[in-house]
């Protein structure tokens, strides 16, 4: 398995999805509680890389995982969340560089003329996810800057995300969920205000 350096948008998305499986985001309900959930996460989020077989490789690593590997993924999740929560440039670069340590150094993919970082032999699923997250964070810092690391803008959400959108105006960790919740809350508040306003039309 190898992670292409120009796939940092995909990799940053995996990092975002990983941190948002945490119990603190879901009010105590961890969305990565067991090995079966880890396999499902790998199957869902392993679809891009310099290696055409990344999805299979990441999934295979997850299927070979043991409880210790799951604990390592949970520890990685905490580390990545700390980087997003404290987005100083030096902190991001130092932390993300450490995350790429399971890699074996950059290499050029001759058939695509793309740079990629291969995963070292004998690596675990936690190592693979660490490499992916590290490449994603470094790529975003380099191309978009440290202001793209943010907490969710929904008042009741404790999620976080890396904004890789072109305009850089993303507000929510899970736009389809958090954004809809905010819209519903705003709609209800407007309706309540209209009911309480004696000058409003019947």
Secondary structure, 3 states (H helix, E strand, C coil): CEEEHHHHHHHHHHHHHHHCCCCCCCCCCCCCCCHHHHHHHHHHHCCCCCCCCHHHHHHHHHHCCCHHHHHHHHHHHHHHHHHHHCCCHHHHHHHHHHHHHHEEEEEEECCCCEEEEEECCCCCHHHHHHHHHHHHHHHHHHHCCHHHEEECCCCCCCCEEECCCCCCCCCCCCHHHHHHHHHHHHHHHHHHHHHHCCCCCC
